[in-house]
Structure formats: C-alpha cells, structure tokens
Amino acid sequence: MPTRRPVRTRPAFRPAFRRAAVLALLTPASLAAQPVRESLIVLLKSAAVAAVVDPVTGGARFQVETGAAPHEVVTSPDGRLAVVADYGTGESPGRTLTVIDLAAQRVQRTIDLGDFRRPHGLQWIPGTRRVAVTSEQNQAVVVVDVAMGHVEFAIPTNARGTHMIELSRDGRWAWTPNIGSGSVSLFDLIEKRLVKTATVGAGPEAIALSPDERELWVGDRQLNRVTILDARTLDSLATLPTGEFPNRAKFTPDGRRVLVSNARSGTIAVYDAAKRQRLADIVLPFDSTRARDQMLGAAMGRSAVPLGIVVHPNGRRAWVALAATDQIAVLDLERMTVERLLEAGREPDGMALVIGR
C-alpha cells in the first residue's frame, strides 16, 4: 500500500533549529540513520497530523499526516511503531488506523477497519503484534493485527459511547468507559466475550487502571467526580470530587498518585491513590489571546482545555495537551507546578512518550 510522505510544510511545533535543519532531518539518508530517541508524539486534531517532538524543548523532529481528527495514539513495546486512531469529523466518521514507522519517520500503512467507525481508545496488547481499539459508533472493542493490517475480531459492548480502553499486563482483560450509557465494561480478550457491565454514573470518560491492577479510577464528565472501582468485580469502592469535565486520568508508574485532567476547569487534579485524597489542583495557564475554537466547543469557557496526559516512567514529570491554546504543559510532579509551556500545532490531544533504545 502506498505510504504518505512526511509533511514538508512548516513544523507544527516551533523548533529551536532553522528550517534548513528540518529539511535535512527529512532527507532519505537521515531517515535510514536516525535512531529512535526519547520523543513525545503529539496528535494535532485539527491539522490531521502526528508531530514527533523533543519532550524537553518541543523542537520538531518530524511529522506525518494521519486520517481526519486523530484522537489517541499508542506505541509498540519496542518503540518502533506508533498506531493512531483516526476518529473523523462531523458527518464523516473515521474508520482507519494510521501506523507510523518511527525509525523511518514515515507512515508504514493505513489499516481500514471496514464497518467499524469512530476508532478512539487504543492499547497495544502485550506480547503480540495487535492493538485493541474502541469503535465508538459500532459500540465494540476491536482487535487489529498491526503487522497484517486487518481486523481479527470484535466484541460488542452493547453500550453507547464506548470511548477509552485499558488493558491488563497479560493482555487478557480490557475495560472501557461508555459515555452515553453511564457504564464501564470488562472484557475477556482470550475468550472474546463481554464479562460484565456496571453502571457508574452519567458520563464516564476518563479511565485509569492502577499498576497493581486492583483498581479502576473513572472520571465522570457530567457528575464531575471520579469513581474508584474494583477492577475485577466493577464494584464501587469510593467517589471523589474532581474539577469540571474530567476527561483523562493517569496513574504515576509507582501507583502512588493519580492525575485527572479537567477540561472545563483548566486544571490537573492530583490525588493520593492510597488515601483517596486530592492533594492539589495544578492550574494550567490560559492566555485569551491564544484561545482558538476546538472540538469540545465554547462550553469549555475560559480554559486552556487540558486533555491528553503522559507521565514519564520516572514519575517526576508529565505532559498535558492544551487543546484551546495549542500548547503542551510540562508538569513538575514533585513540586506539582507547571514547569514550562511548549508550542504546539493546532489542537493537541492524544500523546505518547517514546523512550530511546
């Protein structure tokens, strides 16, 4: 299948080096020679681009075109590939995954999901060459063979708004929040079946599985709360208040803290996972002169609209996509402050960190 060429226009991130250096970076000789370095992959929804940047400076390394309105991205365990969910826009729902060869700095292939529309949440199934992706429009979890480029099987959720997805380390268990049905579902990917669905609120969207796989933290964007569930039974263990419109959640690698992005409040809430207490609210700067329309709309008010969160494996730093101001906030998790802001392209959302090999 023909592959898209890397975008040769002005980088979505403002690099620290000259345009000539950017063009040199994209020459065929450099494509063969470039190693996979620690990089941040940032999806720019309005531009339909995946930008690969320096996570410290925001300097552009390369970028490639994706399908319309890319929302989430996941990388292979060896850091060689990235898979992007092409969600689509308006009346044109997406039905593809874009596979990026990070070493070659190009699109390797585009996988057509056939009848499965609005792909969104993505996770790489450990020990395999497959990903699990949600199909929001078809109310299903779809397993895709990335190497062969085809759908293997799908499991219906029978729930509206199946959005994000979490997987166990052994790749057997999967969990999805279903925004429109106010529920969370548990799946067995080995037996290819829906195990259980539990009602948890009015609009669950954010979801994070604890590193010990005992708890699910689920943010409800309508009730402005996070519900803590037993991961295997889906029984409710506790509820905690959040800011307004919680839409993403991430554990730190040690499992001690949970970060929740509150899109309407413009904050990152930081929780002590063991004590189930909110420790701090990190306020994301909002510059009204930078504010632009974004897909969540005017209902987000005067907020930078924090969305995707990535936490470094050392647990000391995190990156947050600010969709309304076209920036990435770098957080110091030890001081619980904004360390710096990186320039981004149009409407950043899903992100992934690639660790150098």
N, C-alpha and C positions, 0 to 999 in steps of 0.2 A: 504494500500500500504506500502511495507517495506520502512523504512527510512534509510538514510545514517548515519553512526556513525560519531561522531566528529573526525576530523583528529587528530591522536595521534603523528604525527611527530613533528619536531621542529617548534615552532610557527613562523609564517611569520614575526611578529614583534618581536624585541628583548626585552624580558620582563625584568623588574627590579628585578624579583624574580627568584629563582632557578627552575630547571627542575622538581624537586620533587613537588614544589608548583603547577606547571602547571598540573602535573598528578593528584594531589589531587583535583584541581579545576574541573576535568572532571570525578570524581567518581560519581556513581549513587546517593549517599547520598547528595553530594553537588549540583547535578542537581535539586533535589527537593527543596533544601533550598535556593538557590541563588535568591535574589530579582532582579528585573530589575533596574539597576543603570544607571547613565548618562554614555553613551558609544558612541563610534564612530564606525560605521560599514563601513569597507573599502573593496571594491571588488578588488581582485587581478586577473587581466585578464589572465595573462599567467599561473598562478597557478590553475585557476578554483576554487577559494576559497573565501569565505566571512570571513574576520577576524573582530572580535569584540574586541576593544581595549579601554584602558583608554585614553580619549581625551587629558589629560594633559601630561602624561608620555609616551604614546604609548605602555605601558605594555599590553601584550596579556591577554585577559580574556578567550576567546575560539575562535575556528574557525571551519567552516564546509565546506564540499565540495559542489560545485554548478555544474551546467552544464558548458559546454565549454564557455570560454571567457565571463564571466558575465560583463555587462556594466553599468547597472543602478539598484538602489535599492530604495525602499520606505517602510516606516513603517506604521503600523496601528495607528489610533489615540490614542489607549490606550497603545501603546508602547510594546505590547506583541508579535507581529509578524513583520517579515520583508519579503518582496517579492522581488526576484531578477530576472532580465531579462537575460536569458541565450542566448546570441546573436549568439554564434557559431563562427567557424573559417573557413577561406578559402573556400573550396568547400563543407563544411559541415555546412550549416546554422542551427542555433538552432531553436527549436520550443517548448521550455519549460519555465516555471516559477518555481523557487525554493522557497518554503515557509519555513521560519525558525521560530521556536518557540524560542524566545529569553529567556524566563524564563527557559525552559527545556534545552536550549543550544544544540538543535539538529534540523535537517531537519524534519519538520512536514509532508510535502508531496511535490511531484513534479507534477505540472499540465501540462499535454500535451495539446498544443494549436492546435493540428491536422494539418490542412493545412496552418496555419499561421506561417510564418517563419521570422527569424531575429527580435525577440522582442527586443525593445530598451527602449524608454522613458516610464516611469511609474509614475502614480499618484494614490493615494487612493481616491476613490470617497467618499466625506464626508457623514456621516450618514448612510453608507451602509457597507456591507462586501465585496465590489467589488473593483477591480482596473481597470483603463483604461491603456492600453498598446499599443504602436505603433507596427505594423508589417511592417518593412521596405521593405521586399521583396514583400509582398502582397499589399502594398500601402493601409493600412487600420488602423483605430483605433478599437481596440478590447476590449470589456468589459468582464471581467472574474469574476465569483463568486469564491472568495478565499475559503470560507467555504465548498462549494460543490465540488470545484475543476474542474470546466468546463467553457467553453466559453458560454456566454449568447447571445451576438450578436456582429456584426462588422459593421462599417460604412466605405465604400470605400473613400479614399482621391482622387483617380484618379491623383495622383502626385507621382513623383519618389523621393525616399529617405526620406520618412516620418520618422522623427527621434526622437526628443524630444516631450514632451507634457506638457501643463499647464492646470489647471482646475480652475474654479471659486469656491468660497467658498461654494456655494449651490450645487455644483456638476453638474449643468446643462450644462455649457458651457465649451468647450475644444478647445485648439488651438495647432496646430502643425506647425513646420517649415518643408519644403520639400526641402532637399538639392539639389537634382537633377533637380527639376523643378523651383528652384529660387522663391518659393512662401511660403505663410503662409495660413493655412486653419482654419476656425472657424466651430465648430460642435455644434449641439443641442443634448445632450445625452438623454434627455427626449423624444423628438420626433424622435430620432435615424436617424438624417439626417445631411448631409453636408450643411451648411448655405451659406458659401462664401469662395472663394479662391482669394487671391490677389498676384500679382507678386511684389516682394520686392527687388530682386537683382539677384545674380548669384549663391550663395551657402549658403543660410541661415541655420545655425545650432543652435547657442545659442538662447535661448528664456527665457524671464522672465516677469511675469505678476506683475504689481505694486500692492501693498497691497490694494489700493483703487479700483483696477480692472478697471482703466480707460485706462492704457497704457500697451502696449507690447514693450519690448526692444528686438530687434532681431539682433544678430551678424552674419555678412556675412563673411565666412572664405575665400572667393575668393576676395571680394572687400575690405576687411579689414576696415569694418565700422559697426556701429550699427545704425539700422533704428528704430525710435520710431513711433509706430502705435497707432491709436485709437483702443482700444480693441474690440469695438462693430462694427465699420464700416470697420476696417482694412485700413483706410485712413492713408497715411504717414504724420507725423507731423514734423519730423526733422531727419537729419542724422548727425552722429558724427564719427570722425576717431577713430579707435582702433589701437592696435598693429597688428602683423601678425598672421593670422589664429585664429580669435576669435571663440571659440567653446562652452563655457558655460557662463551663466550670472545669477546673483543672486541679488535681492534687499535685503537691510537690512530690518529687521522687521518694522522699523518706516517709511520706504519708502523714506528716505532722500538720500540714496546712492545706487549706482548700481556697482557691481563688475563684471568684464569681464575677463576671463582667455584667454590669447593669447598664444597658444601652440608653435608657431614658434618663437615668440619674447621672450618667457620665462618671461612674466610679467603678473601682475594683474592690469588692468586699473580700477581706482576708479573714479566714476562720481557723480557730484551733480545732482540729478534727477530733481529738480525743475528748476535749472538754465541751465540744459543741458550742463554742462561744465565738462571737465576732470580735476579732482583735482590732481591726482598723478598716477604714474606708479610704482608699487611695483615690484622690480626686484627679481626674485627667483634665489637663488644661483645655479650655475651649476658647478659641480665637474666632470671634464672629466674622472677621474679615476673610477668614479661610473657609468658612462654612459653605458647603455645597449640598445640593439635593442628593439623597441616597435612597436605596431601595426600601428602607423601612419607613420613609416618608417624614412629613412635617410633625407627626405625632411624637417624635423624639425630642422636640423642643430645642432648648439651648444646651445641647450636649454634643460632645465630640463623638458620641455613639461608639463606645468600645464594643468590639465583637470578639474575633478570634484571640485565643491566648495560647502562647507557647512558653513552657518552663524549661530552663536549661537543666541538664542532668545533674549538675552540682547543686541545684536548688537555690542558688543565690541571686539569680536574675530571671526575669520573664519579659516577654514581648507581648504587646497588646495592639491590635489593629484598631485604628480610629477612623471609622468609615466617613464621618461627616467632614473631617478636616484633612483627609488624605495624608495621615501621618502614622508612624509606629511609635508607641511609647515604650521605652526601655525602663523596666522597674527594678529597683534595688530591693530585693525581698528581705534583706537583713535590716535595713532602715525603714522599709515599707514606704518608699518615696519614688517619685518619678526621677530617674537618673538623667534622661535626655529624651529628646524627640528626634526621630529620623524622618526625613522627607520620603513620601510615598507617592505612587501614582494614584490613579482615580479609583477611589472607594475600595480600600483594602479590607479583606475579610479573613478567609481561612489562611492558616500559615502552618509551616512545618520546619523543624530545625534539622539540618543535615550535619552530622558530626564527621569531621575529617577522618580519613582512614590511613 
